[in-house]
Structure formats: C-alpha cells, structure tokens
Amino acid sequence: MVFRRRALVRGAMVGGAAYYAGRKVAQGDQRESEQEMRLQQLEGQQSAPQYAPPPPQYAQPPPQYAPAVAPPAPAAPAAPAKSAAEQLMDLKTLLDAGALSQEEFDVEKAKVLRGV
C-alpha cells in the first residue's frame, strides 16, 4: 500500500505541475495575441504617408531677424578738463574729509602739478 500511495502522490504532483505550466503557456499566448492586435491597430493608424512636403510659405528660408542686442549708446561728451587749481582744491577737500591719506594726497598733487 505504501508504494501505491507514493505513486498517487507523485502522479498528483506531476499532474499539478503540468496543469500550472499549461495555464502559464495559455496566459502567454493570450498576451501575445493582445499585443499583436495592438500592433495591428497602431499600424493601421500610421498608414498615412510618412512624408508630407512643407507648405509653400516655408519653401523659402526664414527671414533674418535683427540681433536682440541693442547697439551701444554713444559715448557721453567728455567733461571739460578742470584746471590744476580746481583739481588741487578737490584733492584738498578729499584730504580734509579723510578719504585720502597725506601720502595719497602728495602723490596725486605731484601728478596734477606735472600735468599727467
């Protein structure tokens, strides 16, 4: 009896495995058929010609547009040159305000007196 039970269990396992495998194959076949149907539908939608000539308005090259950058503004007229006395007075004002040190004042004063 023990041998008979093993044979039954083995047969049930083989049968169950075969059933499961057959079911998976059927599901795969169904997926493939669905994919084929979708591909046929897409091919039917794309049956229109792939290339269409451009409309006549675009047959010519597009017009050239002006650059977006504005031209530089003309340079402002230079202020009239100050006399040496006026420049020295400005330097003295900066020295008194503390914007220049005595050494800087002396260097700038020498430049003004030399005419540089």
Backbone hydrogen bonds, N-H to C=O, Kabsch-Sander energy under -0.5 kcal/mol:
donor,donor_aa,acceptor,acceptor_aa,energy
5,R,1,M,-2.2
6,R,2,V,-1.9
7,A,3,F,-1.9
8,L,4,R,-1.9
9,V,5,R,-2.6
10,R,6,R,-3.0
11,G,7,A,-2.4
12,A,8,L,-2.3
13,M,9,V,-2.3
14,V,10,R,-2.5
15,G,11,G,-2.6
16,G,12,A,-2.6
17,A,13,M,-2.5
18,A,14,V,-2.5
19,Y,15,G,-2.4
20,Y,16,G,-2.6
21,A,17,A,-2.6
22,G,18,A,-2.6
23,R,19,Y,-2.2
24,K,20,Y,-2.2
25,V,21,A,-2.3
26,A,22,G,-2.1
27,Q,23,R,-2.2
28,G,24,K,-2.3
29,D,25,V,-2.5
30,Q,26,A,-2.3
31,R,27,Q,-2.3
32,E,28,G,-2.4
33,S,29,D,-2.3
34,E,30,Q,-2.1
35,Q,31,R,-2.4
36,E,32,E,-2.3
37,M,33,S,-2.0
38,R,34,E,-2.2
39,L,35,Q,-2.6
40,Q,36,E,-2.3
41,Q,37,M,-2.1
42,L,38,R,-2.5
43,E,39,L,-2.6
44,G,40,Q,-2.0
45,Q,41,Q,-1.9
46,Q,42,L,-1.8
47,S,44,G,-1.0
48,A,45,Q,-0.5
58,Y,55,P,-1.8
59,A,56,P,-1.4
87,Q,83,S,-2.3
88,L,84,A,-2.4
89,M,85,A,-2.2
90,D,86,E,-2.2
91,L,87,Q,-2.4
92,K,88,L,-2.4
93,T,89,M,-2.1
94,L,90,D,-2.1
95,L,91,L,-2.3
96,D,92,K,-2.6
97,A,93,T,-2.0
98,G,94,L,-0.8
98,G,95,L,-0.7
99,A,94,L,-2.0
100,L,94,L,-1.2
105,F,101,S,-2.5
106,D,102,Q,-2.3
107,V,103,E,-2.1
108,E,104,E,-2.5
109,K,105,F,-2.6
110,A,106,D,-2.1
111,K,107,V,-1.8
112,V,108,E,-2.3
113,L,109,K,-2.4
114,R,110,A,-1.9
115,G,111,K,-1.1
116,V,111,K,-2.3
